[in-house]
Amino acid sequence: MHNQSEQFASDNNSGICPEALEYMLQANQGSAPAYGNDIWTQKASDYFRELFEIDCEVFFAFNGTAANSLSLAALCQSYHSVICHETSHIETDECGAPEYASNGSKLLLAKGENGKLTAEAIEGLVTKRTDIHYPKPKVISITQATELGTLYTINELLAIKETARKYNLKIHMDGARFANAVAAMNQSPAEISWKSGVDVLCFCGTKNGMALGEAIIFFNKALAEDFDYRCKQAGQLASKMRFISAPWLGLLETGAWLKNARHANQCAAYLEEKLLGIDGVEMMFPREANAVFAKLPEHTIQILKDKGWQFYTFIGVGGVRFMCSWNTTQARIDELVNDIRNSQ
């Protein structure tokens, strides 16, 4: 058997949470209309409208790459550009899918402390060139929580909203860990999405306890025109849609989406606290959601790998990312911390 103990490489490593699984089993009783014309999809979509306190358009895709890429393609033409942070997932981890889906919209990269775009950086890119030889900026893409585990405050979001208004830009939010942001900030989903200027949100279910499935939520309904055709063309229209939407309903109706996110955040806070008690271990970025980025000595990293621990080291030399999820346990964190301490 492979090592099935909990790991800290990604919240994608976790299984399906009980609530999502239970609703999926319920949806499996008898048959239902295909392609999203079922009661589960209707109920889940309505629940999102309640949760976000707005009449929004809701679509479901299999994964985050498709959700981000198709929604960005809906916001701009091929001769436009998307402003994003240099560490953003759409730039570093989606194999050119956003450019592919949009027939070539260019990503314009900005720097920013702790993985966050600033209004100033956005303005700098927008005003850098305005001639016809340069792809016209049309969209701002922000990730909440960011790829470095940090959070945009409401004020930071509102500053970006103001810049978007000034230059007539749309705002896309990659919500791979949106639930973790809601849990950490203690703000309503509406407050940190459309009320802060977001036009479309890709709300991730996979990292929050589902097997697969992302919700693409258009708060600006005009932008969703023909989006269902875009999903179909891209191979993202599930024929048995209820097996994506029913687990979503399970997360939403039971409140598990928030409970799972809170648990993951609390585990990360506990891990951070324990790591800071070890000499020579430093945090790379503020720990604000469910990710812990730590600087560890090279020999420690090697010892952990030799012991079968899984984690990512793709950010910086000596930088390790530990990601907590809905089913992370304190006991397993203690095992990891002990192995780090004993390797010193």
C-alpha positions in Angstrom: 0.0 0.0 0.0 1.1 3.6 -0.7 1.5 5.9 2.3 -2.1 7.0 2.9 -1.4 9.2 5.9 -2.4 12.8 5.6 0.1 15.0 3.7 0.7 18.7 3.5 1.5 19.1 -0.2 -1.9 20.4 -1.2 -5.6 20.6 0.0 -6.2 18.7 -3.3 -4.7 15.6 -1.6 -7.7 15.3 0.8 -10.6 13.1 0.1 -14.3 13.9 -0.1 -15.9 15.3 3.0 -18.9 13.4 4.5 -21.5 16.1 3.6 -20.5 16.3 -0.1 -20.4 12.5 -0.3 -23.8 12.2 1.4 -25.5 14.5 -1.0 -23.8 12.8 -3.9 -25.3 9.5 -2.7 -28.7 11.1 -2.4 -28.5 12.4 -5.9 -27.7 8.9 -7.1 -31.2 7.7 -6.1 -33.1 7.0 -9.4 -32.5 9.1 -12.5 -32.6 12.9 -13.2 -32.5 15.1 -16.3 -29.0 15.6 -17.8 -26.9 18.6 -18.6 -27.9 20.6 -15.5 -31.7 20.4 -16.0 -32.0 18.6 -12.7 -33.3 19.8 -9.3 -29.9 19.6 -7.6 -28.3 22.0 -10.0 -31.3 24.4 -9.6 -31.1 24.2 -5.8 -27.4 24.7 -5.7 -27.6 27.7 -8.0 -30.3 29.3 -5.9 -28.3 28.7 -2.8 -25.4 30.6 -4.3 -27.8 33.5 -5.0 -28.9 33.4 -1.3 -25.4 33.1 0.0 -24.1 36.1 -2.1 -27.3 38.1 -1.6 -27.5 38.9 -5.3 -29.2 37.5 -8.4 -26.1 36.0 -10.1 -25.5 33.6 -13.0 -24.0 30.3 -11.8 -22.2 27.7 -13.9 -20.3 24.6 -13.0 -17.0 23.3 -14.4 -14.9 20.3 -13.6 -11.7 22.1 -12.4 -10.2 25.5 -11.5 -8.0 25.8 -14.7 -11.2 25.6 -16.8 -13.1 27.9 -14.5 -10.4 30.6 -14.6 -9.6 30.3 -18.2 -13.2 30.3 -19.6 -14.3 33.1 -17.3 -11.3 35.3 -18.3 -12.1 34.5 -22.0 -15.6 35.7 -21.4 -14.3 39.0 -20.0 -11.9 40.0 -22.9 -11.1 39.7 -26.5 -8.0 38.1 -28.0 -6.4 41.6 -28.5 -6.9 42.5 -24.8 -4.7 41.8 -21.8 -5.3 40.6 -18.2 -3.3 42.2 -15.4 -2.3 39.6 -12.7 0.3 39.1 -10.0 3.5 37.4 -11.2 2.9 34.5 -8.8 -0.8 34.0 -9.9 -2.0 30.6 -10.7 -3.1 31.7 -14.1 0.4 32.7 -14.9 2.5 29.9 -13.3 0.3 26.8 -13.1 -2.2 26.6 -15.9 -0.1 25.6 -18.8 -1.2 28.6 -21.0 -4.9 27.7 -20.6 -6.1 31.3 -20.1 -4.3 32.4 -23.3 -5.5 29.3 -25.1 -9.2 29.8 -24.1 -9.1 33.4 -25.0 -7.4 32.9 -28.4 -4.4 34.8 -27.1 -5.3 37.5 -24.5 -1.9 38.4 -23.0 -1.2 38.2 -19.3 0.5 41.4 -17.9 2.5 40.6 -14.8 2.8 42.9 -11.8 5.0 42.5 -8.7 3.5 43.0 -5.2 4.3 42.3 -1.6 3.0 38.9 -0.3 1.4 37.8 -3.6 -1.0 40.8 -3.8 -1.7 43.1 -6.6 -1.9 46.8 -5.7 -4.0 49.6 -7.3 -0.7 51.4 -8.0 0.8 48.4 -9.8 -2.3 48.0 -11.9 -2.4 51.7 -12.8 1.3 51.4 -13.8 0.6 48.7 -16.2 -2.5 50.3 -17.7 -0.8 53.7 -18.3 2.6 52.2 -19.4 1.5 52.2 -23.0 -1.7 53.2 -24.7 -0.7 52.7 -28.4 -2.4 50.3 -30.7 0.7 48.0 -30.8 0.1 46.9 -27.2 -2.7 44.6 -26.1 -5.2 46.8 -24.3 -5.7 46.0 -20.6 -9.3 44.8 -20.0 -9.3 42.6 -16.9 -7.7 42.5 -13.5 -7.3 39.0 -12.0 -6.8 38.6 -8.3 -6.6 35.5 -6.1 -8.3 35.3 -2.7 -6.7 33.9 -0.6 -3.5 34.5 -2.7 -1.1 31.9 -3.9 1.2 32.9 -1.0 -1.6 32.2 1.5 -2.3 35.9 2.2 -5.5 37.9 2.1 -6.6 41.1 0.3 -8.3 43.3 2.9 -11.6 45.0 2.1 -9.7 48.3 1.7 -7.2 46.8 -0.7 -10.1 45.3 -2.8 -11.9 48.6 -2.8 -8.7 50.4 -4.0 -8.5 47.9 -6.9 -12.2 48.4 -7.6 -11.7 52.2 -7.9 -8.8 51.6 -10.3 -10.9 49.2 -12.4 -13.7 51.8 -12.5 -11.3 54.6 -13.5 -9.9 52.6 -16.5 -13.0 50.6 -17.3 -11.5 47.2 -16.4 -13.4 44.1 -15.3 -12.4 42.1 -12.1 -12.0 38.4 -12.0 -11.4 36.6 -8.7 -9.7 33.2 -8.6 -11.4 31.8 -5.5 -9.4 28.6 -5.3 -9.4 29.2 -1.5 -12.3 31.7 -1.3 -13.9 29.7 1.5 -10.7 30.0 3.6 -10.7 33.8 2.9 -14.3 34.1 4.1 -13.6 32.1 7.2 -10.4 34.0 8.0 -11.8 37.5 7.4 -15.1 37.0 9.1 -16.8 38.9 6.3 -19.8 37.8 4.3 -19.1 36.3 0.8 -20.8 39.3 -0.7 -18.6 41.8 1.1 -15.4 40.3 -0.4 -16.7 39.6 -3.8 -19.2 41.8 -5.7 -19.5 44.5 -3.1 -15.8 44.9 -3.5 -16.0 45.2 -7.3 -15.6 41.5 -8.4 -17.5 40.8 -11.7 -16.9 37.1 -11.8 -15.7 34.7 -9.1 -14.4 31.1 -9.6 -15.5 29.5 -6.3 -13.6 26.3 -5.7 -15.3 23.2 -4.3 -12.5 20.7 -4.8 -10.1 22.1 -2.2 -12.9 22.5 0.2 -14.0 18.8 0.4 -15.5 17.9 -3.0 -14.2 15.3 -5.5 -14.3 17.8 -8.3 -16.3 20.9 -9.3 -16.0 24.6 -9.4 -18.8 27.2 -9.4 -18.3 30.1 -11.8 -20.4 33.0 -10.5 -21.1 36.0 -12.6 -22.3 38.9 -10.5 -22.3 41.0 -13.6 -24.9 39.0 -15.5 -24.4 40.8 -18.8 -20.9 39.2 -19.0 -22.4 35.7 -18.8 -24.1 35.9 -22.2 -23.5 32.6 -24.0 -21.2 31.4 -21.3 -23.0 28.0 -21.3 -22.0 27.6 -25.0 -18.4 28.4 -24.0 -18.5 25.7 -21.3 -19.9 23.1 -23.7 -17.4 23.9 -26.4 -14.5 23.5 -23.9 -15.7 20.1 -22.8 -16.8 21.4 -19.4 -20.6 20.7 -19.6 -21.1 17.7 -17.3 -23.8 15.4 -18.7 -24.5 14.1 -15.2 -24.3 17.5 -13.7 -26.1 16.6 -10.5 -22.9 14.8 -9.4 -21.2 18.2 -9.3 -24.1 20.3 -8.0 -25.4 17.9 -5.4 -22.1 17.8 -3.4 -22.0 21.6 -3.7 -25.4 21.8 -2.2 -24.2 19.4 0.5 -21.4 21.9 1.4 -23.7 24.9 1.3 -26.8 23.7 3.0 -25.0 22.1 5.9 -22.5 24.9 6.3 -19.7 22.5 5.8 -18.0 24.8 3.3 -17.3 27.3 6.1 -16.7 24.6 8.8 -14.1 22.9 6.5 -12.4 26.2 5.7 -12.2 27.2 9.4 -10.8 23.9 10.3 -8.1 24.1 7.7 -7.2 27.7 8.8 -7.0 26.7 12.4 -4.7 23.7 11.6 -2.4 26.1 9.7 -2.4 28.5 12.6 -1.5 25.6 15.0 1.3 24.4 12.6 2.7 27.9 12.3 2.8 28.3 16.1 4.6 25.0 16.5 7.1 25.7 13.7 7.9 29.1 15.2 9.0 27.2 18.4 11.8 25.6 16.5 15.2 27.4 16.2 16.1 28.3 12.7 12.6 28.0 11.2 11.3 31.3 9.7 8.0 32.1 8.1 8.3 33.4 4.5 4.9 35.2 4.3 2.2 36.1 6.8 0.1 33.1 7.6 -3.5 34.3 7.0 -5.4 31.3 5.7 -4.6 27.6 5.4 -1.1 27.8 3.9 2.2 27.9 5.9 5.3 28.9 4.0 8.4 28.2 6.0 12.2 28.5 5.4 13.8 25.2 6.4 17.5 24.2 6.1 18.2 22.1 3.0 19.2 19.0 5.1 15.9 19.2 7.0 14.0 19.2 3.7 15.9 16.2 2.5 15.3 14.3 5.8 11.6 15.0 5.5 11.5 13.8 1.9 13.4 10.6 2.9 10.8 10.0 5.6 8.0 10.1 3.0 6.6 13.6 3.7 5.0 15.3 0.7 5.1 19.1 0.3 5.9 21.6 -2.4 9.2 23.6 -2.6 8.4 25.6 -5.7 8.6 29.0 -4.1 12.1 30.2 -3.5 15.2 28.2 -2.3 14.7 26.6 1.0 11.0 27.5 1.0 8.5 24.9 1.8 4.7 25.1 1.5 2.6 23.2 4.0 -1.1 23.2 3.1 -3.8 22.2 5.6 -7.2 20.9 4.5 -10.7 20.0 5.9 -9.4 16.7 7.3 -6.0 17.7 8.6 -5.4 16.4 12.2 -3.5 17.9 15.1 -1.8 14.5 15.6 -0.4 14.5 12.1 0.8 18.1 12.4 2.6 17.0 15.6 4.3 14.2 13.8 5.5 16.6 11.1 6.8 19.1 13.6 8.6 16.4 15.6 10.4 15.2 12.4 11.4 18.8 11.7 12.6 19.3 15.2 14.6 16.1 15.3 16.3 16.8 12.0 17.9 20.0 13.3 
